[in-house]
Amino acid sequence: MPAFGAQSRAILNTCDVRLRSVCDIVVVEYDIAILPLGGHRGRAEQERLFAEGKTKVQWPDSMHNFEPSMAVDCAPYPIDWDDARRFIYMAGLMLGTARSLGLKLRWGGNWDQDQVIIDDQNFNDLPHFEIVGI
C-alpha cells in the first residue's frame, strides 16, 4: 500500500488540514508524491518561481502563500512529467475525493472549471490543487 515518505509528509503538513485529508485518502489508492515547493511558500520562493515562469502570480497572491497553504502540488509517483494521462487520472481522484468530503478544489489542468481539460488554457499546472471559496 502506498504511503507518503518523510519529505512529502513534512511538506503536506504545511497545508490546510482539508488538503491533507484529501491527499491522505488518495495516496492509499494511488501513489502520489508532494512536490518540494508543493505546500506553503514564503516570499522568496514565490518570487523565484514567478521569475522562472513556473507560476503566474507573485507574492502574496498565491494560494500557497497562506499559512497553512490553501494549495498543494502533487504528482503521480514515480514522476514522469511527460505522462499527462497519469496527472489527469490523479486529478480525478483528488477532485472526487475532495467532493466526497464536501470540499471544492480547483485543478491547474482546468483553471476555468469548464470540464475541458488542458486544451483550452494558456498555462497548465497539472500538479496544482487549491481550495475554492476560502
C-alpha positions as CSV (number, residue, x, y, z in Angstrom):
1,M,0.0,0.0,0.0
2,P,1.5,3.4,-1.0
3,A,2.3,5.9,1.7
4,F,4.0,9.3,1.9
5,G,7.7,9.5,2.6
6,A,9.1,11.8,5.2
7,Q,9.7,14.7,2.8
8,S,6.2,14.5,1.3
9,R,4.7,14.3,4.8
10,A,6.6,17.3,6.0
11,I,5.6,19.4,3.0
12,L,2.0,18.2,3.2
13,N,1.9,19.2,6.9
14,T,2.3,22.9,5.8
15,C,-1.1,22.6,4.0
16,D,-4.6,23.1,5.3
17,V,-6.0,20.1,7.1
18,R,-8.7,19.6,4.4
19,L,-6.0,19.2,1.7
20,R,-4.1,16.8,4.0
21,S,-7.2,14.7,4.4
22,V,-7.7,14.5,0.6
23,C,-4.1,13.6,-0.1
24,D,-4.1,11.0,2.8
25,I,-7.1,9.2,1.2
26,V,-5.8,9.4,-2.4
27,V,-2.3,8.1,-1.6
28,V,-3.8,4.8,-0.2
29,E,-5.2,4.0,-3.7
30,Y,-2.7,5.8,-6.0
31,D,0.9,6.5,-5.2
32,I,1.5,10.3,-5.2
33,A,4.3,12.5,-4.0
34,I,4.0,16.0,-2.6
35,L,6.4,18.2,-4.6
36,P,9.2,20.1,-2.8
37,L,7.6,23.5,-3.2
38,G,4.1,22.0,-3.1
39,G,2.9,23.3,0.2
40,H,3.4,26.7,1.9
41,R,5.7,29.1,0.1
42,G,7.4,32.1,1.6
43,R,8.1,35.3,-0.3
44,A,11.5,34.4,-1.7
45,E,10.3,31.0,-3.0
46,Q,7.2,32.5,-4.6
47,E,9.1,35.4,-6.3
48,R,11.8,32.9,-7.6
49,L,9.1,30.7,-9.1
50,F,7.4,33.7,-10.7
51,A,10.7,34.9,-12.2
52,E,11.3,31.4,-13.6
53,G,7.8,31.4,-15.2
54,K,6.7,28.5,-13.1
55,T,3.8,30.4,-11.6
56,K,1.7,33.3,-12.9
57,V,1.2,35.0,-9.5
58,Q,3.6,37.0,-7.3
59,W,3.7,37.1,-3.5
60,P,1.3,37.2,-1.7
61,D,-1.3,36.3,-4.3
62,S,-0.7,32.5,-4.5
63,M,-2.9,30.1,-2.5
64,H,0.5,28.6,-1.5
65,N,1.3,31.8,0.4
66,F,-1.3,31.3,3.1
67,E,-0.4,29.7,6.4
68,P,-1.5,26.9,6.3
69,S,-1.2,26.7,2.5
70,M,-4.6,26.6,0.7
71,A,-2.9,24.8,-2.2
72,V,-0.9,21.6,-2.7
73,D,1.2,20.4,-5.6
74,C,1.5,16.7,-6.1
75,A,2.4,14.2,-8.8
76,P,1.9,10.5,-9.5
77,Y,4.9,8.5,-8.3
78,P,7.2,7.7,-9.8
79,I,7.1,11.1,-11.5
80,D,7.1,11.3,-15.3
81,W,6.4,14.9,-16.4
82,D,5.7,13.7,-19.9
83,D,2.8,11.4,-19.0
84,A,-0.2,13.8,-18.7
85,R,-2.6,10.9,-18.5
86,R,-1.3,9.9,-15.1
87,F,-1.8,13.5,-13.9
88,I,-5.3,13.6,-15.3
89,Y,-6.1,10.3,-13.5
90,M,-4.7,11.7,-10.3
91,A,-6.8,14.9,-10.7
92,G,-10.0,12.8,-11.0
93,L,-9.1,11.0,-7.7
94,M,-8.2,14.3,-6.0
95,L,-11.3,16.2,-7.2
96,G,-13.7,13.2,-6.5
97,T,-12.2,12.6,-3.0
98,A,-12.4,16.3,-2.1
99,R,-16.1,16.4,-3.3
100,S,-16.9,13.4,-1.2
101,L,-15.5,15.3,1.8
102,G,-17.6,18.4,1.0
103,L,-14.6,20.3,-0.3
104,K,-14.3,22.0,-3.7
105,L,-10.9,22.1,-5.3
106,R,-9.7,23.9,-8.5
107,W,-7.1,22.0,-10.5
108,G,-4.3,23.6,-12.6
109,G,-5.3,21.4,-15.6
110,N,-8.8,23.1,-15.7
111,W,-8.5,26.6,-14.2
112,D,-11.8,27.8,-15.5
113,Q,-13.5,24.6,-14.3
114,D,-15.4,24.1,-17.6
115,Q,-14.5,20.4,-17.8
116,V,-12.5,21.0,-20.9
117,I,-9.1,20.0,-19.6
118,I,-5.7,21.1,-20.7
119,D,-6.6,22.1,-24.2
120,D,-8.3,25.4,-23.5
121,Q,-5.7,27.0,-21.3
122,N,-2.5,29.0,-21.7
123,F,-0.9,27.7,-18.6
124,N,-1.2,24.1,-17.4
125,D,-0.1,23.4,-13.9
126,L,-1.1,19.7,-13.6
127,P,0.3,19.1,-10.1
128,H,-1.7,22.1,-8.6
129,F,-4.8,21.8,-6.5
130,E,-6.3,24.7,-4.5
131,I,-9.3,25.2,-2.2
132,V,-12.1,27.2,-3.8
133,G,-14.2,29.6,-1.8
134,I,-12.0,30.5,1.1
